[in-house]
């Protein structure tokens, strides 16, 4: 049951504007403890109403979801998403989610369709239309066009008997739940349910297409997410420098020189046939200085069985290995031979590690 909250008188103080020469006063509202309690309770009520709406939506999902997936999977063309007002904003996000998870999709404003953009509705597309009431006037022309041209429509609405519902091949019906708005007007719970239905549709399609994290990375090369999905080989590029290395029998001075010249804080120790036998780090050198280094060799001070990755590993795996094992660097190994070294400082500089 929705509660109507009454607010008491909040204390208002005035503060001079920090901008030089400006005479206007800035009002700062200081809510009373009673008002703070009322506002906090109201915010919690809105969240609770949204949770209840999503729970009702979960219970309502039926075979229509599978039918919607079958329709989209059987059509070679794009999913064209449309909706008016707040439904349009939700539709925009659904289209973006579909496109990034393996289902070609884009959003078209319904009013623009009536002025030439109906040409985007090619015979092989699917129209995904959102309207809580199902009676948005701007949707009528696109829906009639789809009926005339045998283009299937998937509807997201609360009213399956509406014009949208009647003209849809599949109707994803949202439960009739009151809006969180005290006037029952501003789209709140209804838009949240529509967004959740769109996410559910996108994820089921993603499963059906067996869309992998690697596929996702191809669609999302930018930002921290795209970087984490990048392979080590892609990170290395075509000009990856061969890591500094020494043989097993290299003396202590050679090891120090190799680490210094390599400037990565570590050097690879190789067997006679070039395979990685171990790794010597700056820390290994510091510990070795506590001993007599006269007759020490790389084999004496190296760490055997070092942590390595293959070139096709994701950069997120590299970051996980470095942080979980509390190490600063690791070697990229292909066919047993080191081809590159990854240092955590480089990853931090590139934005892979916060």
C-alpha positions in Angstrom: 0.0 0.0 0.0 1.4 3.4 -1.0 2.0 5.9 1.8 1.6 9.6 1.4 4.3 11.4 3.2 4.0 14.9 4.8 7.1 17.0 5.2 7.6 19.5 8.0 9.2 22.9 7.7 12.9 22.6 6.7 15.4 25.1 7.9 16.7 27.3 5.1 19.9 29.3 5.5 21.4 31.8 3.1 25.0 31.9 1.9 26.7 34.5 -0.2 27.7 33.4 -3.7 31.5 32.6 -4.0 31.5 34.3 -7.4 33.1 37.8 -7.1 30.7 40.7 -7.7 27.6 38.5 -7.6 25.1 39.9 -5.1 22.5 37.0 -5.3 22.1 34.7 -2.3 22.3 30.9 -2.5 19.7 29.1 -0.4 20.8 25.9 1.3 18.1 23.6 2.7 18.9 21.9 6.0 16.3 19.2 6.4 15.0 18.5 9.9 15.6 15.1 11.5 11.9 14.4 11.1 12.1 15.2 7.3 15.2 13.1 6.9 13.4 10.1 8.4 10.4 10.7 6.1 12.5 11.0 3.0 14.6 7.9 3.9 11.4 5.9 4.5 10.0 7.1 1.2 13.1 6.1 -0.7 13.0 2.7 0.8 9.4 2.3 -0.1 10.2 3.1 -3.8 12.9 0.4 -3.8 10.5 -2.0 -2.1 7.8 -1.4 -4.7 10.4 -2.0 -7.5 11.5 -5.2 -5.9 7.9 -6.4 -5.6 7.3 -5.5 -9.3 10.4 -7.5 -10.4 9.2 -10.4 -8.3 5.8 -10.3 -9.9 7.5 -10.1 -13.3 9.6 -13.2 -12.5 6.5 -15.1 -11.7 4.8 -14.0 -14.9 7.4 -15.1 -17.4 6.1 -18.0 -19.5 6.4 -19.6 -22.9 6.1 -16.2 -24.6 9.8 -15.6 -23.8 10.8 -18.8 -25.7 8.6 -17.8 -28.6 10.2 -14.4 -28.8 13.6 -15.9 -28.9 12.5 -18.4 -31.6 11.2 -15.5 -33.7 14.4 -13.5 -33.5 16.6 -16.6 -34.0 14.7 -17.5 -37.2 15.0 -14.1 -38.8 18.2 -13.1 -40.6 17.8 -9.4 -40.2 18.2 -6.9 -37.4 16.0 -6.4 -34.4 14.5 -2.9 -34.7 13.6 -1.6 -31.3 11.1 1.2 -30.9 9.1 3.0 -28.2 7.9 6.4 -27.2 8.9 8.6 -24.2 10.3 6.7 -21.3 9.6 3.4 -23.1 11.9 4.7 -25.9 14.7 5.4 -23.5 14.4 1.8 -22.2 14.2 0.6 -25.8 17.4 2.4 -26.6 19.2 0.6 -23.8 17.7 -2.8 -24.8 18.9 -2.3 -28.4 22.4 -1.5 -27.2 22.4 -4.6 -24.9 21.2 -6.8 -27.8 23.9 -5.4 -30.1 26.7 -6.0 -27.7 25.7 -9.5 -26.9 25.4 -11.0 -30.4 22.0 -9.9 -31.7 22.2 -7.2 -34.3 19.8 -4.5 -33.2 19.3 -0.7 -33.4 16.7 1.8 -32.1 14.4 3.8 -34.3 12.1 6.5 -32.9 8.5 5.7 -33.8 7.6 9.2 -34.9 10.5 9.2 -37.3 9.2 6.0 -38.8 6.1 7.8 -39.9 8.2 10.3 -41.8 10.3 8.0 -43.9 12.1 5.7 -41.5 9.6 2.9 -42.1 12.1 2.1 -44.9 14.4 0.7 -42.2 11.8 -2.1 -41.6 13.2 -4.5 -44.2 11.3 -7.8 -44.9 13.9 -9.8 -42.8 13.8 -7.7 -39.6 11.9 -8.2 -36.3 10.2 -5.2 -34.6 10.5 -5.1 -30.8 8.0 -2.5 -29.6 7.6 -1.1 -26.1 4.6 0.6 -24.7 3.2 0.2 -21.2 -0.4 1.0 -22.2 0.1 -0.5 -25.7 -1.9 2.5 -27.1 0.9 5.0 -28.0 -0.4 6.7 -31.2 3.1 7.0 -32.6 3.3 3.1 -32.8 0.3 2.7 -35.0 1.9 3.4 -38.3 4.9 1.1 -37.7 2.5 -1.7 -36.5 0.2 -1.3 -39.5 3.2 -1.4 -41.8 4.5 -4.6 -40.2 1.1 -6.2 -40.6 1.0 -5.3 -44.3 4.5 -6.6 -44.9 4.5 -9.7 -42.7 7.2 -8.4 -40.3 6.8 -10.1 -36.9 6.3 -7.8 -33.9 7.4 -8.6 -30.4 5.5 -6.5 -27.8 6.5 -5.5 -24.3 3.4 -4.1 -22.6 1.1 -4.4 -19.6 -1.9 -4.7 -21.8 -2.0 -7.7 -24.2 -5.5 -6.6 -25.4 -4.2 -3.2 -26.5 -3.5 -2.2 -30.1 0.1 -3.1 -29.7 -0.7 -6.5 -28.1 -3.3 -7.4 -30.7 -0.8 -6.7 -33.5 2.1 -8.6 -32.0 3.2 -12.1 -33.0 4.5 -12.5 -29.5 3.5 -10.4 -26.4 5.8 -10.3 -23.5 3.2 -9.2 -20.9 4.3 -7.3 -17.8 2.1 -7.7 -14.7 -0.2 -4.9 -13.7 1.7 -3.2 -10.9 1.2 0.3 -9.6 3.9 2.9 -10.3 6.1 4.1 -7.5 5.1 7.6 -8.4 2.6 9.0 -5.7 0.4 10.2 -8.5 0.6 6.9 -10.3 1.8 8.7 -13.5 5.5 8.9 -13.8 6.9 5.6 -15.3 8.9 4.0 -12.6 8.1 0.3 -11.8 6.8 -0.2 -15.4 10.0 1.0 -17.0 12.1 -1.1 -14.6 10.1 -4.2 -15.6 10.5 -3.4 -19.3 14.2 -3.0 -18.8 14.4 -6.3 -16.9 12.4 -8.1 -19.7 14.8 -6.7 -22.3 17.8 -7.9 -20.4 16.2 -11.3 -19.9 15.5 -11.5 -23.7 19.1 -10.5 -24.5 20.7 -13.0 -22.1 18.6 -15.9 -23.3 19.5 -15.0 -26.9 23.1 -14.8 -25.8 22.9 -18.3 -24.4 21.2 -19.7 -27.5 24.0 -18.1 -29.7 26.7 -19.5 -27.4 28.1 -16.0 -27.3 31.4 -16.0 -25.4 33.5 -13.5 -23.5 35.9 -13.4 -26.5 32.9 -12.5 -28.8 31.9 -9.8 -26.4 35.4 -8.4 -26.4 35.2 -8.0 -30.2 32.2 -5.8 -29.8 33.6 -3.9 -26.8 37.3 -3.0 -27.4 37.2 0.2 -25.5 37.4 1.0 -21.8 38.5 -1.1 -18.9 36.1 -3.9 -19.9 37.4 -4.2 -23.4 41.0 -4.0 -22.2 40.4 -6.9 -19.7 39.0 -9.1 -22.6 42.0 -8.4 -24.8 44.3 -11.3 -25.3 47.9 -11.2 -24.2 49.0 -11.5 -27.8 47.0 -8.4 -28.8 48.5 -6.6 -25.9 52.0 -7.6 -26.9 51.4 -6.4 -30.5 53.8 -7.1 -33.4 56.8 -5.5 -31.7 57.0 -7.2 -28.3 60.6 -7.1 -27.1 62.2 -10.4 -26.3 62.6 -10.6 -22.6 66.1 -10.4 -21.0 67.5 -13.9 -20.3 70.5 -15.7 -19.0 71.6 -19.4 -19.1 71.4 -21.6 -16.1 75.2 -21.3 -15.5 75.4 -17.5 -15.8 77.4 -16.0 -12.9 75.9 -13.5 -10.5 77.3 -10.5 -12.2 75.7 -11.5 -15.5 72.4 -11.9 -13.8 72.6 -8.4 -12.3 73.6 -6.9 -15.6 70.8 -8.7 -17.5 68.1 -7.5 -15.0 69.5 -3.9 -15.1 69.5 -3.8 -18.9 66.1 -5.4 -19.2 64.5 -2.8 -16.9 61.6 -5.2 -16.1 62.7 -6.2 -12.6 63.2 -9.8 -13.7 65.2 -12.0 -16.0 64.4 -15.4 -17.6 66.7 -18.3 -16.9 66.9 -20.6 -19.9 67.9 -24.2 -20.5 70.4 -25.1 -23.2 67.5 -25.5 -25.7 65.9 -22.1 -24.8 63.1 -23.3 -22.6 62.2 -21.4 -19.5 63.8 -23.0 -16.4 63.1 -20.2 -13.9 63.0 -16.5 -13.1 65.3 -14.2 -11.1 63.7 -11.1 -9.8 65.0 -8.0 -8.0 63.9 -9.6 -4.8 65.9 -12.7 -5.5 69.0 -10.5 -6.0 68.5 -8.7 -2.7 68.2 -12.0 -0.9 71.4 -13.3 -2.7 73.4 -10.3 -1.5 73.1 -11.7 2.0 75.2 -14.6 0.9 78.6 -14.9 -0.7 77.9 -14.2 -4.3 81.3 -15.2 -5.6 80.3 -18.6 -7.0 76.6 -18.1 -7.3 74.9 -18.9 -10.6 71.5 -18.1 -12.0 70.4 -21.7 -11.2 71.3 -21.1 -7.5 69.1 -18.0 -7.0 66.3 -18.4 -9.5 62.7 -19.3 -8.6 61.9 -22.6 -10.4 58.5 -23.2 -12.0 57.5 -19.6 -12.3 54.0 -18.5 -13.0 53.5 -18.0 -16.8 50.7 -17.3 -19.3 50.2 -18.3 -22.9 49.7 -15.6 -25.6 46.0 -16.4 -26.0 45.2 -15.8 -22.3 43.0 -12.8 -21.5 44.5 -9.8 -19.9 42.0 -10.1 -17.1 43.6 -13.5 -16.3 47.0 -11.9 -16.2 45.8 -9.3 -13.7 44.2 -12.0 -11.6 47.5 -14.0 -11.5 49.6 -11.0 -10.6 47.3 -9.8 -7.8 46.4 -13.3 -6.4 50.1 -14.3 -6.2 51.3 -10.9 -5.2 54.0 -10.8 -7.9 55.1 -7.9 -10.0 55.8 -9.7 -13.3 55.3 -12.9 -15.2 56.5 -14.3 -18.5 54.5 -15.0 -21.6 55.5 -18.5 -22.8 54.8 -20.2 -26.1 56.0 -23.7 -26.8 57.9 -23.6 -23.5 60.0 -20.5 -24.5 59.5 -17.0 -23.1 58.3 -14.5 -25.7 57.5 -11.5 -23.5 57.3 -10.3 -19.9 54.4 -8.5 -18.4 55.1 -6.1 -15.5 52.3 -4.8 -13.3 53.6 -1.2 -13.5 52.9 -1.3 -17.3 49.4 -2.6 -16.7 48.7 0.1 -14.1 50.0 2.8 -16.6 47.7 1.4 -19.3 44.7 1.2 -17.0 44.4 -2.5 -16.6 45.0 -2.3 -12.9 43.5 0.5 -10.7 
